[in-house]
Amino acid sequence: MPGAGERAFAYAKACGIMGKSFVGKRVSHLGNITRLSELDRLVFPDTSRDLPEKELLVDLEGRLIKRAADAIIAIVDSFRKPPELLSLLIRSYEYADLKTALNAVSGGEIPAEQAKPGFTDLGRFSTINFAAWPNIPAMIKGTEFEFLLNRQGEMDKEKPGISIQAELDRHYYESLWKSLKKLPAGDRRVSERILAEEISLRNAVWALRLRTYYRMQADEVRSHLIDINAAIQGKAVSLAADAFDSLDRVLDNRQAWKGWKRSEFLNPDMGEWKLDPRYFQNTASQYLYRLARRSFRSNPASLDTVFCFIKIKQFEEDILTSSAEGLGLGMASREIFGMLGVES
């Protein structure tokens, strides 16, 4: 485990980065922005780009993701031998990039004019050979993702199967949970609570999306969930339990959701109610962000602090990339924040 000196250095460095991040009160700095170029100058005052709006959107989104990933790597690099949990948290970018790659190559041959996706450079934390793009088998050879080679037929479909997307999520979160449990109890008290909530809520979001957008039946939805057993307050529970409990509730009657543990995250009944998975996802994301932010300084000597820092930076990244996408569509920042449920 990392020593006291490494932990203190990582915490001090994280506090310095947090002070310059667009979280908490500093979110208000984004509230009056009306153009992409303004967002670029605010976040990257020394390296903003003079590009047409359409080109700037793609370029800015890539830089925003790199900015978050670089900040996270800078903290984890404070440890000579980072715990597996922290390395896996960084590699969430690799999982996301692999999904992007699978989507890009779906349907067969890659058109010559199709640009290579902007994969995030994770340095020593990378395992996938993205230089081999678009050869997926070569990219994942010798990695933990080789199991996908047995699913080549499904990957070659017009859209990669939902089951592959779900399997990657399951593989990632099961690995995260196992690595978390390897840490001493004092290093994971907060992290365990937040990760359990994240997995539970991710299952709920996935269940609501599959039922709403793909019209899946309950039994089929169940097969796509991350069913991890966890000890919560001394009791063994499934982190898919809340999602399971949602499967038989109708999607167009708010009263049917009375008594559901996660009902507070549902969209309000404004007449002719229909469940909105995007609203649920946004409110759940806000909840997880608040948990991480409240806990960031609770125990500076523990690895919980680094875990919370990573979650906060990834939330900031989501807000900034969502703002960029909204501004690219002609929306004002306050309108974007309203949709995301973020107070500006």
C-alpha positions in Angstrom: 0.0 0.0 0.0 1.2 3.6 -0.6 3.1 5.2 2.2 2.1 8.3 4.2 4.3 10.6 2.1 2.8 9.5 -1.2 -0.7 9.9 0.2 0.0 13.4 1.5 1.6 14.5 -1.8 -1.4 13.1 -3.8 -3.9 14.9 -1.5 -2.1 18.3 -1.7 -1.9 18.0 -5.5 -5.5 17.0 -5.8 -6.6 20.0 -3.7 -4.6 22.3 -6.0 -6.3 20.9 -9.1 -9.7 21.0 -7.4 -9.3 24.7 -6.8 -9.1 25.4 -10.5 -11.8 23.0 -11.5 -15.4 23.9 -12.6 -17.1 22.3 -9.6 -19.0 23.7 -6.7 -19.2 27.5 -6.8 -16.9 27.7 -9.9 -19.7 26.1 -12.0 -21.3 29.5 -12.0 -18.4 30.7 -14.3 -20.1 28.6 -17.0 -23.5 30.1 -16.6 -23.4 33.1 -19.0 -21.5 31.4 -21.9 -23.3 31.5 -25.2 -20.7 30.3 -27.7 -18.3 27.5 -28.0 -15.3 29.8 -28.4 -16.1 31.4 -25.0 -16.1 28.0 -23.4 -12.8 27.2 -25.0 -11.2 30.5 -23.8 -12.5 29.9 -20.3 -11.2 26.4 -19.9 -8.1 26.8 -22.0 -7.1 30.5 -21.7 -3.6 29.9 -22.9 -4.3 27.3 -25.7 -7.7 28.1 -27.1 -8.2 27.4 -30.8 -9.4 29.7 -33.6 -11.5 27.2 -35.5 -15.0 27.2 -37.2 -17.7 26.2 -34.7 -18.2 22.7 -36.2 -14.5 21.9 -36.2 -14.1 23.5 -32.8 -16.8 21.2 -31.2 -14.9 18.0 -32.1 -11.6 19.5 -31.2 -12.8 20.9 -27.9 -14.5 17.8 -26.7 -11.3 15.8 -27.2 -9.3 18.4 -25.3 -11.8 18.4 -22.4 -11.6 14.6 -22.1 -7.8 14.7 -22.2 -7.8 17.5 -19.6 -9.7 15.3 -17.1 -7.7 12.2 -17.9 -4.4 14.0 -17.5 -5.4 15.5 -14.1 -6.4 12.0 -12.9 -3.2 10.4 -14.1 -1.2 13.2 -12.5 -2.6 12.2 -9.1 -2.4 8.5 -9.5 1.2 8.9 -10.8 2.0 10.2 -7.3 2.1 6.6 -6.2 5.1 4.5 -7.3 2.9 1.4 -7.3 -0.7 2.6 -7.6 -3.3 0.3 -6.2 -5.2 -1.7 -8.8 -8.4 0.2 -8.0 -6.9 3.5 -9.1 -5.5 2.1 -12.3 -8.9 0.6 -13.2 -10.6 4.0 -12.5 -8.2 5.5 -15.1 -8.9 2.7 -17.5 -12.6 3.6 -17.6 -11.4 5.8 -20.5 -10.0 2.7 -22.2 -13.3 0.9 -21.9 -15.2 3.9 -23.3 -12.7 4.1 -26.2 -13.1 0.4 -26.9 -16.9 0.8 -27.2 -16.3 3.7 -29.6 -14.0 1.6 -31.7 -16.5 -1.3 -31.8 -19.2 1.2 -32.9 -16.9 2.7 -35.6 -16.1 -0.6 -37.2 -19.6 -2.1 -37.0 -21.0 -3.0 -40.4 -17.9 -4.3 -42.0 -15.2 -2.3 -44.0 -14.2 1.1 -42.8 -14.7 3.9 -45.4 -11.4 5.5 -46.4 -12.7 8.9 -45.5 -13.7 7.9 -41.9 -11.4 9.5 -39.4 -9.7 7.5 -36.7 -11.6 8.1 -33.4 -9.9 10.3 -30.8 -8.6 7.7 -28.4 -7.4 9.0 -25.0 -3.7 8.5 -24.3 -3.4 6.9 -20.8 0.4 6.3 -20.9 1.6 3.4 -18.7 -2.0 2.6 -17.8 -3.0 1.6 -21.4 -3.5 -2.0 -22.3 -5.2 -1.8 -25.7 -3.0 -1.2 -28.8 -5.0 1.6 -30.4 -2.2 2.1 -32.9 -3.6 -1.1 -34.6 -6.9 0.6 -35.4 -9.1 -0.4 -37.2 -8.0 -4.0 -36.6 -9.9 -4.9 -33.5 -8.4 -8.4 -33.0 -4.9 -6.8 -33.2 -5.9 -4.0 -30.8 -7.1 -6.4 -28.1 -4.6 -9.3 -28.6 -3.0 -10.3 -25.3 -5.4 -8.1 -23.2 -8.2 -9.0 -20.9 -10.6 -8.1 -23.8 -9.7 -11.1 -25.9 -13.0 -12.7 -24.9 -14.5 -10.4 -27.5 -12.8 -12.4 -30.3 -15.4 -15.1 -29.6 -18.1 -12.6 -30.4 -16.7 -11.4 -33.8 -20.0 -12.1 -35.6 -21.9 -9.9 -33.2 -19.2 -7.2 -33.5 -19.6 -7.2 -37.3 -23.3 -6.4 -37.1 -24.5 -2.9 -38.2 -24.5 -1.9 -34.6 -22.5 -3.8 -31.9 -24.8 -5.9 -29.8 -26.3 -4.5 -26.7 -25.1 -7.7 -25.0 -21.4 -6.8 -25.8 -21.9 -3.3 -24.4 -23.4 -4.8 -21.3 -20.7 -7.4 -21.0 -18.0 -4.8 -21.1 -19.8 -2.8 -18.3 -20.2 -6.0 -16.3 -16.5 -6.9 -16.8 -15.4 -3.4 -15.7 -17.5 -3.1 -12.6 -16.9 -6.6 -11.4 -13.1 -5.9 -11.8 -13.5 -2.6 -9.9 -15.5 -4.2 -7.1 -12.9 -7.0 -6.6 -10.0 -4.5 -6.6 -11.8 -2.4 -4.1 -12.3 -5.3 -1.7 -8.5 -5.9 -1.7 -7.9 -2.6 0.0 -7.8 -2.3 3.8 -11.1 -1.3 5.3 -9.8 2.1 6.3 -8.9 2.9 2.7 -12.3 2.1 1.2 -15.0 3.1 3.6 -16.3 5.9 1.5 -15.3 4.4 -1.9 -17.3 1.2 -1.1 -20.4 3.2 -0.4 -20.1 5.4 -3.5 -19.2 2.5 -5.9 -22.1 0.4 -4.6 -24.4 3.3 -5.2 -22.9 3.9 -8.7 -23.4 0.3 -9.7 -26.9 0.1 -8.3 -27.9 3.3 -10.1 -26.2 2.3 -13.3 -28.2 -0.9 -13.3 -31.4 1.1 -12.8 -30.5 3.5 -15.6 -29.7 0.6 -17.9 -32.9 -1.2 -17.1 -35.0 1.9 -17.7 -33.2 2.6 -21.0 -33.6 -0.9 -22.3 -37.3 -1.0 -21.5 -38.0 2.5 -22.8 -35.9 2.7 -25.9 -35.5 -1.0 -26.9 -38.9 -2.3 -25.6 -37.1 -5.2 -23.9 -39.0 -7.5 -21.6 -38.1 -8.1 -18.0 -36.3 -11.4 -18.5 -34.1 -10.0 -21.3 -33.3 -6.9 -19.3 -32.2 -9.1 -16.3 -29.5 -10.8 -18.4 -27.8 -7.4 -19.2 -27.5 -6.2 -15.5 -24.4 -6.2 -13.2 -25.5 -8.6 -10.5 -22.8 -8.1 -7.8 -23.5 -9.2 -4.3 -22.3 -6.8 -1.6 -22.5 -6.5 2.1 -24.4 -3.3 3.0 -24.8 -2.5 6.7 -24.0 -6.1 7.5 -26.5 -7.6 5.0 -25.8 -9.3 1.7 -27.6 -7.6 -1.1 -27.5 -7.6 -4.9 -26.5 -4.3 -6.5 -29.0 -5.1 -9.2 -31.9 -5.4 -6.7 -33.3 -1.9 -7.3 -33.2 -2.5 -11.1 -34.9 -5.9 -10.7 -37.6 -4.2 -8.6 -38.3 -1.7 -11.4 -38.9 -4.3 -14.1 -42.6 -4.9 -13.5 -43.6 -1.3 -13.0 -45.4 0.4 -15.9 -43.6 3.2 -17.7 -46.5 5.6 -18.0 -48.0 5.8 -14.5 -46.1 7.7 -11.8 -48.1 6.0 -9.1 -46.8 2.6 -10.1 -43.4 3.7 -8.9 -44.5 4.6 -5.4 -42.4 2.7 -2.9 -39.5 2.1 -5.3 -36.2 2.8 -3.6 -35.0 5.1 -6.4 -38.2 7.0 -7.1 -36.7 10.3 -5.9 -34.6 10.3 -9.2 -37.7 10.0 -11.4 -39.0 12.9 -13.4 -41.9 14.8 -11.7 -45.5 14.2 -12.8 -46.5 17.2 -14.9 -49.6 15.5 -16.4 -49.6 12.6 -18.9 -46.5 11.3 -17.2 -44.0 9.0 -19.0 -40.8 7.8 -17.4 -37.7 9.7 -18.7 -34.5 7.6 -18.4 -32.3 10.7 -19.3 -33.8 12.7 -16.4 -33.2 9.7 -14.0 -29.6 9.4 -15.2 -28.9 13.2 -14.7 -30.4 13.3 -11.2 -28.5 10.1 -10.2 -25.3 11.6 -11.6 -25.8 14.7 -9.5 -26.4 12.6 -6.4 -23.2 10.6 -6.9 -21.2 13.8 -7.5 -22.5 15.3 -4.2 -21.5 12.2 -2.4 -18.0 12.4 -3.8 -17.7 16.1 -3.2 -18.8 15.9 0.4 -16.4 13.1 1.1 -13.3 14.4 -0.7 -11.8 16.0 2.4 -13.2 13.6 5.0 -10.1 11.5 5.4 -7.1 13.0 3.6 -4.8 10.1 4.6 -7.0 7.4 2.9 -7.3 6.3 -0.7 -10.9 7.4 -0.5 -9.7 10.9 -1.2 -8.2 9.9 -4.6 -11.3 7.9 -5.4 -13.5 10.9 -4.8 -11.2 13.2 -6.7 -11.4 11.0 -9.8 -15.2 10.9 -9.6 -15.4 14.7 -9.2 -13.1 15.3 -12.2 -15.1 12.9 -14.4 -18.4 14.7 -13.4 -16.8 18.0 -14.3 -15.7 16.5 -17.6 -19.4 15.4 -18.3 -20.6 18.9 -17.5 -18.1 20.6 -19.8 -18.6 18.1 -22.7 -22.4 18.4 -22.4 -22.0 22.2 -22.4 -19.9 22.0 -25.5 -22.4 19.8 -27.3 -25.3 22.0 -26.2 -23.6 25.2 -27.3 -22.8 23.5 -30.6 -26.6 23.1 -31.1 -27.2 26.8 -30.3 -28.3 26.3 -26.7 -27.4 28.7 -23.9 -25.5 27.4 -20.9 -28.4 28.0 -18.5 -30.7 26.0 -20.7 -28.1 23.2 -20.8 -27.7 23.3 -17.0 -31.5 23.1 -16.7 -31.6 19.9 -18.8 -28.8 18.4 -16.7 -30.2 19.4 -13.4 -27.1 21.4 -12.5 -27.3 24.6 -10.5 -25.3 27.4 -12.1 
